[in-house]
């Protein structure tokens, strides 16, 4: 059963143009070609990245956070109340008004106390500023080094300047050591992101991030197996060219360096729009979708590869909308650049506590204002 499935999956008509096949990618005369079994190397690389990341965050990112002045905001912990904890964990983290009233009856607490408890409890689950900073600095370091390494590997390659050269001689294209390691390290890194997704900072675009990681891993793996490596290296370089700017803007944001964060973000927005909304669709996808059919007939691998590129492009458009919205808000009203995808700590509970104290001293409070009793009895 498995052998039949494997034979069907790897049949040549799915992955190669007519007249070409796996035999064309056999090593000969000192020429080395990409093979599917090479991808196993990415697994230990991914595991190594997980270990290196832990060491980096402890030994580099944490001291750097202290130097840049990353300061944690004190969070009040919610007291242990079994009924509220059970509702929070099993039912809803943001209860409705009806649920709050029911919980008040169960616990004997006021509505304000129950609302405050849930607010504090949600804040407890939000990642700390230091955790966000360490994650951003790890990704910044990788993306910057990957971009520099990718540029060094491609700077003397003709397909960096003339994209049609990526298909010259396809699929009989030999592998260079620089291409091999560029591919395996990138694949290992995205594998490590997928492994650590449960413990990383969760943002509002969590599902889109998962789709992006899976599509990227499939794209890298598939392009390696069928020797779309020249196209693959260009795609990775385009993505790495802006990611390190975003992560550096996050780092300065967490450190409270507002001006540095704002201007780096505007630079990131410009690079992102040019690379992801102009170069990627109109140059790279053009040369993988339109140009190849002038050389050979379309086949399943051609549609599969370009389908993955279109998934990435849809995600680029989704993120571009968020980025442009933030950039316009900053440029028009000089507001602080902030990541719309991240949850923020809710309103400081001390305001509610002060309001409660005023209510105890001066009487009941309604809609934030004191309620006075005007029913005075007259005395003669």
C-alpha positions in Angstrom: 0.0 0.0 0.0 2.7 2.5 1.0 5.0 1.5 -1.8 2.1 2.0 -4.3 1.3 5.4 -2.8 5.0 6.4 -3.0 5.2 5.2 -6.6 2.1 7.2 -7.5 3.3 10.3 -5.6 6.8 10.4 -7.2 5.7 9.6 -10.8 7.6 11.8 -13.3 4.6 13.2 -15.1 3.5 15.0 -11.9 6.8 16.8 -11.2 8.6 17.2 -14.5 7.8 18.6 -18.0 7.2 16.1 -20.7 10.3 14.2 -21.7 12.2 14.8 -18.5 12.4 12.8 -15.3 14.3 11.7 -12.2 17.1 10.1 -14.3 18.0 13.6 -15.5 18.9 14.5 -11.9 21.3 11.6 -11.2 24.8 12.7 -10.3 27.3 12.2 -13.1 30.7 13.5 -14.3 31.2 15.3 -11.0 28.0 17.2 -11.3 25.7 17.1 -8.2 22.0 17.6 -8.3 19.3 18.1 -5.6 17.6 15.0 -4.1 14.6 14.6 -1.9 16.6 12.7 0.7 18.8 15.8 1.3 15.8 17.4 3.1 16.3 15.2 6.1 19.3 17.3 7.0 16.9 20.2 7.9 15.4 18.2 10.8 18.6 18.2 13.0 19.2 21.8 11.9 15.7 22.7 13.2 16.3 21.0 16.5 19.7 22.8 16.7 18.0 26.1 16.1 15.7 25.5 19.1 18.7 24.9 21.3 20.6 27.9 19.9 17.6 30.1 20.4 17.3 29.2 24.1 21.0 30.0 24.6 20.7 33.2 22.6 17.7 34.5 24.5 19.4 33.9 27.8 22.9 35.0 27.1 22.4 37.7 24.5 18.8 38.9 24.3 18.2 39.3 28.0 21.3 41.4 28.7 20.5 43.4 25.6 17.0 44.1 26.9 18.6 45.4 30.1 21.0 47.7 28.2 18.1 49.1 26.0 15.9 49.7 29.0 13.2 47.2 28.5 11.0 47.6 31.6 8.2 45.2 32.7 4.9 46.7 33.8 3.8 45.4 37.2 0.8 43.2 36.8 -1.6 42.5 39.7 -2.4 38.8 40.0 -5.9 37.5 40.2 -6.6 35.8 43.5 -7.5 32.1 43.2 -11.3 31.8 43.0 -12.2 28.2 41.8 -15.5 29.1 40.2 -14.0 32.0 38.2 -11.0 30.0 37.3 -13.1 27.1 36.0 -15.2 29.5 33.9 -12.0 31.2 32.5 -10.4 27.9 31.6 -13.4 25.9 30.3 -16.0 28.4 29.2 -14.9 31.9 28.2 -12.1 34.3 29.0 -14.3 37.3 28.4 -17.7 36.4 30.0 -21.0 38.0 28.9 -23.0 40.2 31.2 -25.4 37.3 32.0 -22.4 35.0 32.9 -21.0 37.7 35.1 -24.3 38.0 37.0 -24.4 34.3 37.4 -20.8 34.2 38.7 -21.6 37.0 41.1 -24.3 34.8 42.7 -21.9 31.8 42.9 -19.0 33.7 44.4 -20.7 36.4 46.4 -18.6 39.1 44.7 -19.8 42.3 43.0 -19.9 42.7 39.3 -17.0 45.1 39.4 -14.9 42.6 41.4 -15.7 39.8 38.9 -14.9 42.0 35.9 -11.6 43.1 37.6 -10.7 39.4 38.3 -11.1 38.4 34.6 -9.2 41.5 33.5 -6.3 40.6 35.8 -6.5 37.0 34.8 -6.3 37.8 31.1 -3.3 40.1 31.7 -1.5 37.2 33.5 -1.7 35.1 30.4 -0.4 37.7 28.1 3.3 37.4 27.3 5.7 39.7 29.1 7.5 42.5 27.4 10.8 40.7 28.0 9.5 37.6 26.3 8.4 39.6 23.3 11.8 41.4 23.1 13.7 38.2 23.2 11.7 36.6 20.5 12.0 39.7 18.3 15.8 39.9 18.8 16.2 36.2 17.9 14.3 36.6 14.7 16.0 39.9 13.9 19.4 38.2 14.2 18.5 35.3 12.0 16.7 37.3 9.3 19.6 39.8 9.1 22.2 37.1 8.8 20.1 35.1 6.4 19.6 38.2 4.1 23.4 38.9 4.1 24.2 35.3 3.4 21.6 35.0 0.7 22.8 38.2 -1.0 26.4 36.9 -0.8 25.4 33.6 -2.4 23.5 35.3 -5.2 25.4 38.5 -5.9 27.4 36.9 -8.7 24.6 34.8 -10.2 23.0 35.9 -13.5 19.4 35.0 -12.4 19.6 37.7 -9.7 19.7 40.4 -12.5 17.9 38.6 -15.3 15.1 36.4 -13.8 14.6 34.4 -17.0 18.1 32.9 -16.4 16.5 30.9 -13.5 15.2 28.5 -16.2 18.3 28.3 -18.3 19.1 24.5 -18.6 16.1 23.5 -16.4 15.8 21.0 -14.8 19.5 19.8 -15.2 20.9 22.4 -12.8 23.8 21.5 -10.6 23.8 22.4 -6.9 26.4 24.8 -5.4 27.5 24.4 -1.8 26.2 27.9 -1.0 22.8 27.1 -2.4 22.7 23.8 -0.5 23.4 25.4 2.9 21.2 28.5 2.2 18.3 26.1 1.5 18.9 23.7 4.4 19.3 26.6 7.0 16.2 28.4 5.8 14.2 25.2 5.9 15.5 24.3 9.3 14.7 27.7 10.7 11.1 27.6 9.5 10.8 24.1 10.8 12.0 25.4 14.2 9.3 28.2 14.1 6.7 25.5 13.5 7.9 23.4 16.4 8.0 26.4 18.8 4.7 28.0 17.7 2.9 26.7 20.8 5.3 28.6 23.1 5.8 31.7 21.0 4.0 35.0 21.4 0.5 34.5 19.9 -0.9 37.4 17.9 -4.2 38.0 16.2 -2.8 36.7 12.9 -1.8 33.4 14.5 -3.7 31.3 11.9 -2.2 33.2 9.0 1.3 32.7 10.5 0.7 28.9 10.6 -0.4 29.0 7.0 2.6 31.0 6.1 5.1 28.6 7.8 3.5 25.5 6.3 3.3 27.1 2.8 7.0 28.2 3.1 8.2 24.7 4.2 6.2 23.1 1.4 7.6 25.6 -1.1 11.2 25.2 -0.1 10.9 21.4 0.0 9.1 21.1 -3.3 11.4 23.5 -5.1 14.4 21.6 -3.9 13.0 18.2 -5.0 12.3 19.3 -8.6 15.2 21.6 -8.9 13.4 24.9 -8.9 16.3 26.1 -6.7 17.2 29.2 -8.5 13.6 30.5 -8.1 13.6 29.3 -4.5 16.7 31.3 -3.6 15.2 34.5 -5.1 12.0 34.0 -3.2 13.8 33.5 0.1 16.0 36.6 -0.5 13.0 38.7 -1.2 11.3 37.7 2.0 14.4 38.1 4.2 15.0 41.6 2.8 12.3 43.2 4.9 11.7 40.8 7.9 14.8 42.0 9.9 13.5 45.6 9.7 10.2 44.6 11.2 11.9 42.7 14.1 14.2 45.6 14.8 11.3 48.0 15.0 9.6 45.6 17.5 12.7 45.6 19.6 12.9 49.4 19.8 9.1 49.5 20.5 9.4 47.1 23.4 12.4 49.2 24.7 10.4 52.4 24.6 12.5 54.0 21.9 9.6 55.6 20.1 11.3 57.6 17.4 13.7 54.8 16.4 10.7 52.4 16.2 8.6 54.7 14.1 11.2 55.5 11.5 12.5 51.9 11.2 8.9 50.8 10.7 8.3 53.3 7.9 11.4 52.0 6.3 10.2 48.5 6.7 6.8 49.4 5.2 8.5 50.8 2.1 10.7 47.8 1.6 7.8 45.4 2.3 5.5 47.1 -0.3 8.3 47.2 -2.9 9.4 43.6 -2.4 6.1 41.8 -1.6 3.6 43.8 -3.7 5.8 44.7 -6.7 8.9 42.5 -7.1 7.3 39.3 -5.8 4.1 39.3 -7.9 5.2 41.2 -11.0 8.8 39.9 -11.4 9.2 36.6 -9.6 5.7 35.1 -10.1 5.6 36.4 -13.6 8.8 34.4 -14.3 7.4 31.3 -12.6 3.9 31.5 -14.0 4.0 33.2 -17.4 7.5 32.7 -18.8 7.9 28.8 -18.2 5.0 28.0 -20.5 6.9 29.5 -23.4 9.6 26.8 -22.8 7.6 23.6 -21.9 4.0 22.5 -21.4 2.4 23.1 -18.0 2.4 20.1 -15.6 1.1 19.4 -12.1 4.3 20.6 -10.4 4.1 23.9 -12.3 0.6 24.5 -10.9 1.5 23.3 -7.4 4.5 25.6 -7.2 2.7 28.6 -8.4 -0.3 27.8 -6.2 1.9 28.0 -3.1 3.3 31.3 -4.4 -0.2 32.7 -4.7 -1.0 31.6 -1.1 2.0 33.6 0.0 0.9 36.6 -2.1 -2.5 36.5 -0.5 -0.8 36.7 2.9 1.4 39.5 1.7 -1.8 41.5 0.8 -3.4 40.8 4.2 -0.3 42.0 6.1 0.2 44.9 3.7 -3.2 46.3 4.7 -2.3 46.2 8.4 1.1 47.8 7.7 -0.3 50.6 5.5 -3.0 51.3 8.1 -0.3 51.7 10.8 2.0 53.8 8.6 -0.8 56.2 7.5 -1.9 56.7 11.1 1.6 57.6 12.0 2.3 59.9 9.0 -1.0 61.8 9.3 -1.4 62.2 13.1 2.1 61.2 14.4 0.6 58.5 16.5 2.9 55.9 18.1 3.6 52.9 15.8 2.1 49.9 17.4 1.6 46.3 16.4 -2.1 45.8 15.8 -1.7 42.0 15.9 -0.6 42.0 19.5 -3.0 42.0 22.5 -2.3 44.8 24.9 -2.7 44.9 28.7 -6.1 46.1 29.6 -6.9 49.3 31.6 -5.0 49.6 34.8 -7.1 48.2 37.6 -6.0 50.9 40.0 -8.5 53.3 38.4 -11.3 50.9 39.4 -9.9 50.6 42.9 -9.7 54.3 43.3 -13.3 54.6 42.0 -14.4 52.0 44.5 -12.7 53.9 47.3 -14.5 57.1 46.3 -17.8 55.2 46.3 -17.2 53.9 49.8 -16.4 57.5 51.1 -18.9 59.5 49.1 -21.7 57.1 48.2 -22.6 55.0 45.2 -21.1 55.5 41.7 -23.1 55.3 38.5 -21.4 55.5 35.0 -18.3 57.0 36.7 -20.1 59.8 38.5 -21.3 60.1 42.1 -25.0 59.6 42.7 -26.5 62.1 45.1 -29.6 61.6 47.1 -31.9 64.6 46.5 -34.8 63.3 48.6 -34.1 65.6 51.6 -36.9 66.0 54.2 -37.6 69.6 55.2 -37.5 70.7 58.8 -39.2 73.7 60.1 
